[in-house]
Amino acid sequence: MDSLSQICLGAGVATLVMGNKVPVKHAVLWGAVAGTLPDLDVLFDAGDAIANMVSHRANSHALFYLALFSPLLAWLISALHRQTTLFFQWWLAIGLVLITHPLLDVMTIYGTRLGLPFTDTPFGIGSIFIIDPLYTLPLLFALIIALARPTWSIGAAASGLGLSSVYLIWSVSAQQSITSVVEAELPVPTAEAVLVTPTPFNTILWRVLIMTEQGYYEGFYSVLNRSAAIEYQFFPQSARLKQQYAEHPDIARIAAFSHGFYSLAPQDDKLVLTDLRMGLRQNYAFNFLVTPDATAPAKALPRAYDMGTTVRWIQRQLDASE
C-alpha cells in the first residue's frame, strides 16, 4: 500500500496497543516510523530495473526478519523514553506494526515475499489497489481524533482499524464473487490463468485479465451492474516468442514474479517485457526493454501513466454501469 496508509496503520496499531501507558503522540510517532521502515528498501539499488522491482517487498517485508528486528527497535524506544518497564508492551506494539505492514501489502497485487528466507514466493491477493481512500481515511480520521482528544485515543484507534479491516474483508469478498462470475463465463473454452483486481482508488469497478496461449483478454466488471456482460478486448501474443526466451534470466524473473501475467513483444533488436497485472488498457506500470542475449541490464521504459486520464476513464465506466 501507499506510504500514508502504512503510516496511519502503524500509528493506529501502536496507539491501540500502548493505550494510556504513554502519551498518544509517542505511540503515534513510533507507530508511524515503524510502519514506514519496511519500505525504505526502495532506497537501495539492486543493479537494474527488474532487480529493483522484484527486490522491493522482499527481505524488509519478511515476517521472520521483522520478528527478529522488533525487540531491538522496542528496546531502543523504551530506553530513549526511559520506559524500560514498558519494554514488553513496546515490543508487542512495534512487532504488530512491523508485521501488519507486509500483511497489508499482500492485499495488493504487486507481490510481497513475506516468507523469506524459507520461500521466495511473492504473495499478492490483489483485492485492493495500492491507493484506496476508503481504506485510508478511517485510519487517518481516527489518528486526528486521537491526537486532538487523547482520552478518546483507544476508542478512536479501535474504530479506525475496525472500519479499515471491514473494508478489506469486503474487497476480498467482492473479488471472490466476481472471480466466480468470470470463470463461469470465460470468453474462451480454456484459459491458462484468470486475474481479477480493482481499478485505481476503488472496489466498485474491477479489471479482469485472462491469459491464453495465443494472448490475453482484458475486460471490466462493475458491482453496480452485475447483470451486464463483460466486454473483453483481446491482445494477441506470440507463444513461440515466449517459449524461445523462457530461460532468459530477466524474462524468467518477471514470469515468476507476475505468476505468468506478462507479455513479451519484439522492438527493433530488443524485447519489450511487461508485467500485465498493474495498469489499464495497454498503459501498464512496469515495462522493460531487455536484450535477447541478456548481455545488457534491463531498462525501465518511461511510464505513460496519466492519473487524470485514468480517473476520468473510471468515472465514465461507472456512469455507464448505472
ZALUM-579484 format. One record per residue: residue in three letters; x, y, z of N, C-alpha, C in turn. Coordinates in steps of 0.05 Angstrom, whole numbers, plus 5000, padded with zeros to 4 digits. Example, Ala and Ser with C-alpha at 12.3 -4.5 7.8 and 13.67 -1.06 7.14 Angstrom:
! ZALUM-579484
Ala526448865156524649105156526449345156 Ser525749555142527349795143525850015157 
***
This chain:
! ZALUM-579484
Met501749765000500050005000501850255000 Asp500550484996502050734995503050805023 Ser504950995024506251065049504251175070 Leu502351345061500551455080498851245094 Ser497951045079496450825091498050675111 Gln500650615104502350475123502950635148 Ile503350895145503851065168501351065186 Cys499051095174496551105190496050845204 Leu496450625189496050355201497950315225 Gly500550375220502550345242501850515266 Ala501150765261500550935284498050845298 Gly496050745283493650645296494050405313 Val495650215303496249975318497850035343 Ala499850205341501450285364499750425385 Thr497950605376496250755395494450565410 Leu493250365396491450185408492950005429 Val495249905421496749725439497849875463 Met498950105459500150255482498050375500 Gly495750425490493550535507494350795520 Asn493650805546494251045561496851025577 Lys498550825570501150785584503150995577 Val502951105553504851315543503251535530 Pro504351775527503051985513502251895484 Val499851975476498951895450500851965427 Lys502052205430503852295409506252115406 His507151985428509351795426508551545411 Ala506251445418505251205404504851255375 Val503651485368503251555340505851585325 Leu507751725338510351775325511751505319 Trp512151335339513651095335512150885318 Gly509450895320507950725302508250805273 Ala508251065268508651165241511451105230 Val513451135248516251065240516550775233 Ala515550605251515750315246514150225222 Gly511850365217510250305194511550375168 Thr513450555169514850655145517350485139 Leu518650385160521350265157521550045135 Pro519649855133519949655113520249755084 Asp519049985078519050095051521650245045 Leu523450265064525950405058527750245040 Asp526949995033528549835015528649954987 Val526850144981526950274955529350454952 Leu530650514974533050694973535550544963 Phe535450284961537750124954537550034925 Asp539650064910539749984882540549694880 Ala538849524868539449234866541049164840 Gly541549364823543149314799541949394773 Asp539349334769537949414745535049444751 Ala533549524730530749594735529049354744 Ile529449124733527948884741528748794769 Ala531348794774532248724801531148914822 Asn530949174816529849364835526849304840 Met525449224819522649174822522148924839 Val523448704833522948464848524148454876 Ser526148624881527448634907525848804927 His524048974916522249124934520248934947 Arg519648974972517848804987519048524990 Ala521648504994523048254997523948225026 Asn526548235031527548185058526448375079 Ser526048625071524948825091522048775097 His520748595082517948535087517548245097 Ala519748105102519547825110518747815140 Leu516747655146515747645174517947545193 Phe519547365184521647255202523647465210 Tyr524647625190526547835196525348055213 Leu522848125207521548335222521048255251 Ala520447995255520147905282522747915298 Leu524947865284527647885297528348175303 Phe527548365286528248645289526548785310 Ser524048695314522248845331523148875360 Pro524348675373525248735401527548935403 Leu529248945382531349145382530249425381 Leu528349465362527149735360525549805385 Ala524149615396522649665420524449735443 Trp526749605445528649675467529749955463 Leu530350035438531350305433529250515441 Ile526750465434524650655441524250675471 Ser524050445484523650445513526050575528 Ala528450525518530750655530530850955526 Leu530151035501530051325495528151475513 His525851355518523851495535524051415564 Arg526151265571526551175598524051025609 Gln523050845592520650685599521350395597 Thr523550315610524450035609522349845620 Thr520649935638518549755649516449695628 Leu516349865607514349825585515649685561 Phe517949575564519349445541517549245528 Phe516349065543514748845531512248955516 Gln511149165527508849285513509649425488 Trp511949565489513049685464513749465444 Trp514849245454515549025436513048915422 Leu510848885437508348795425507448995404 Ala507449255411506449455393508149475368 Ile510749485371512549505347512449255331 Gly512349025344512148775329509648755312 Leu507448845323504948835308505049045285 Val506149275290506349475269508049375246 Leu510349255252512149155231510848925215 Ile509448755229508248525216505748595199 Thr504148785210501748865194502549015168 His504949135167505749265143505749075119 Pro507348855120507248675096504648525093 Leu503148485115500548355112498648525096 Leu498848795101497148975085498048975056 Asp500748985052501748975025500848735009 Val500548505023499748265010496948294998 Met495348475008492648514997492748644970 Thr494948764962495248874935496348664917 Ile496648714891497448514872500448514867 Tyr501948714877504748744869506448494874 Gly506248384898507948144905509648204929 Thr509148074951510648114976511847844984 Arg514447834987515747584994516047555025 Leu513847535038513847535067514847275079 Gly515247065062516146805072519146765073 Leu520646975064523546945065524546905094 Pro526646755098528446625079527546335071 Phe525046265079524145995075522945945048 Thr521746145037520646135010520946394996 Asp521546394970521946634954519346714939 Thr517146584945514646634931513546914937 Pro512947064916511647324921508647294924 Phe507547374946504647344951503247604945 Gly500847584933499247814927496347744922 Ile494647814940491747744937490547914916 Gly491248174915490248344894487348434897 Ser486348454922483548534926483248834931 Ile485548974932485449264937487649404921 Phe487049634911489049784896491049904915 Ile493449974906495650064923494850324937 Ile493050484926491950724939488950704938 Asp487750704961484850694963483850864986 Pro482651094980481851285002479951155022 Leu478250975013476350855032477650685053 Tyr480050585047481550445067483050635085 Thr484250835074486051015089484551215107 Leu482351325096481051545111480151475139 Pro478951245144478151175171480551185191 Leu482851075181485251075198486251365203 Leu486151525182487151805184485351965203 Phe482751945200480952095217481251995246 Ala481651735250481951635277484451755291 Leu486651785276489051895287488752195294 Ile487352335277486752615282485152645308 Ile483152475311481552485336483252415360 Ala484952205357486652115379488552335388 Leu489652475370491552685376490152925388 Ala487752985378486253215387484953165414 Arg484052915418482752835443484052585454 Pro486252615468487752375478486052175494 Thr484052275508482452095524480651915507 Trp480351985482478851825463480651645446 Ser483251655450485151525432484651235428 Ile484151085449483750795446481350725430 Gly479150865436476650815420476950905391 Ala478251135387478651225360480351035344 Ala482550945356484350755342482950495335 Ala481350395355479950145350477850185328 Ser476450405328474450455307475750475279 Gly477950625278479250655252480250395241 Leu481550235258482549975250480349785243 Gly478149805258475849635252474549695225 Leu474149945220472850025194474649955171 Ser477250005173479049935151479249635147 Ser479149485168479149195166476649085152 Val474349205160471849125147471949175117 Tyr473249405109473549465081475249265066 Leu477349165079479048955068477448705064 Ile475848635084474148395081472248425058 Trp471048655055469248705033470748665006 Ser473148765005474648754979475148464972 Val475848294991476448014986473847874977 Ser471647934991469047814985468147884956 Ala468448144949467748234923469448094902 Gln472048084907473847954888473147664883 Gln472547514904471847234901469247204886 Ser467347374891464747354878465047414848 Ile466647614841467047684813468647474799 Thr470547364812472147144800470446904793 Ser468546844810466646624804465046684779 Val464146934777462547014753464246994728 Val466747094729468547084706469146804697 Glu469746634716470546354709468146204698 Ala465746284705463346144695462746234667 Glu463746464658463146574632465646664617 Leu467546484615470046554602469646604572 Pro471046794560470746844531471946634513 Val473546454525474846234510474345974526 Pro474445744512473945494526476045434548 Thr478545504542480645454562482145704567 Ala483145734592484745964599487045864617 Glu489345984613491645904629491546014657 Ala490446264660490246394686488246614685 Val486946674707485046894709485747074733 Leu485647334728486347524749484047734751 Val483147784775481147984780482148184801 Thr482548434793483548634811481948894808 Pro481849054829480449314827481949514811 Thr480449684798481749914784482550124805 Pro484150324798485250504818483150644835 Phe483750654861482350814882479550714890 Asn478750474881476050384888475850074888 Thr473649974898473049694896470249654883 Ile469549834866466949824851467449714823 Leu469349834809470049754782472549574783 Trp472249334771474449134773475449064745 Arg478049024744479348944719479648634718 Val479048524695479248234691481348184670 Leu483248004676485447934658485447634654 Ile485247534630485147254624487347184605 Met489247014614491546934598490846674582 Thr491546674556491346444540493946404525 Glu494246184511496746124496497046324474 Gln494946424462495046604439495246894447 Gly494746964472494747244481493147274506 Tyr492147514511490647554535488147734530 Tyr486147694546483647844545483648034569 Glu482648284564482248474586479448584585 Gly478048584608475348684609474948804637 Phe472548924640471949064665469148994675 Tyr468948974701466448884714465749084736 Ser463249174736462349364757460349224776 Val460849254802458949144821456349294821 Leu456249524808453749684805451949574783 Asn453049404766451449294744452249004739 Arg451448834758452348554757451148404734 Ser448948504722447648354701448848404674 Ala450548614672451748674646453948474639 Ala454048394613456148214604458848364603 Ile460948224609463648344608464548364579 Glu465348604570466348644543469348624544 Tyr470448424530473348384530474648494505 Gln477148574509478848654487481148454486 Phe481748344463483848134461486448254450 Phe488648184463491248274455492948024448 Pro493447984422494947734414497847744423 Gln498947514429501647474437502847244423 Ser505447244419506847024406507646814426 Ala506346584425507146364443509946264436 Arg510646274411513346184403515546364415 Leu514946624416516946814427517346754457 Lys515146704471515346654499516946394504 Gln516446194488517845944491520845974485 Gln521346134464524146174456525846304478 Tyr524646484493526146634513525246564542 Ala524146324545523246244571525546224592 Glu527946174582530246144601531846404603 His530946614589532346874592532046964621 Pro534247034634534147094663532147314670 Asp532047534654530247754660527347664656 Ile526847534634524147454628523147234648 Ala524847054654524146844674523546964701 Arg524947174708524547304734521847444735 Ile521147594714518547724713516247514710 Ala516747304695514747094692514046974720 Ala516046934736515646814763514347024781 Phe515347264780514447474798511547544793 Ser510747544767507947614759506147374759 His507147134765505546894764504446834736 Gly506046914716505246854689503747074675 Phe503047284689501547504677503447714665 Tyr504647644643506547824630506347794600 Ser507347984586507447984556510248034547 Leu510747944522513347974510513048044481 Ala514348254472514048344444516648444433 Pro517248394408519748484396519548784390 Gln521848924393522049204386524849254376 Asp525049284350527649304336529349054343 Asp531649094354533348864361533148784391 Lys531048884404530648834433527848714438 Leu527248674463524648564471523448744492 Val520848784490519348934510517948744528 Leu518648754554517548564574515648724592 Thr513248634595511148784610509848614632 Asp509748724656508048594677505248694673 Leu503448514666500648594659498848634682 Arg499748594706497948594729497248884738 Met498949074732498549354742498349544719 Gly496049664715495649854693492949814680 Leu492349974660489749954646490149984616 Arg488849804601488649834572491349904559 Gln493249724560495849764547497449994559 Asn496650084582498050304596499050204623 Tyr501150044621501949884645504250024660 Ala504349964686506250104703509150004700 Phe509449754692512149644691512749524663 Asn514249674647515149584621518249594620 Phe519449384610522349374609523349304581 Leu525649424575527049364550529349174556 Val529348934545531448744550532748654524 Thr535248574525536648474502536248174500 Pro535848074475535347784472537547604484 Asp540047694483542247534493542947594522 Ala541447774535541747844563544547944569 Thr545848074549548548184554548448464566 Ala546148594566545948864577543748864599 Pro544049034619541949044640539349144630 Ala537149044641534549134633534149424639 Lys532649564622532049844627528949884629 Ala528150044648525350104651524550304630 Leu522350254615521350444596519850664611 Pro519850904600518451124613515451064616 Arg514451124639511551074644509851284631 Ala507851194617505951384605503451404621 Tyr503651324647501251314664500251594670 Asp497851654662496651914667494351884687 Met494851974712492851934733490252074727 Gly490352314716487852454710486152314689 Thr487552214668486152064647484951804659 Thr486351674676485451434689482951484705 Val482951694721480651754738478251814721 Arg478651974700476352044683475251794669 Trp477051614661476151364647474551194667 Ile475451174691474051014711471251134716 Gln471151404718468551534723466651474700 Arg467651484675465851414652464851134654 Gln466550944662465750674664463650634686 Leu463950774708462050754730459350884721 Asp459451104708457051244698455551064679 Ala457050924662455750744642454450504655 Ser455450424678454350184691451850234708 Glu451350494713448950554730446350514714 
***
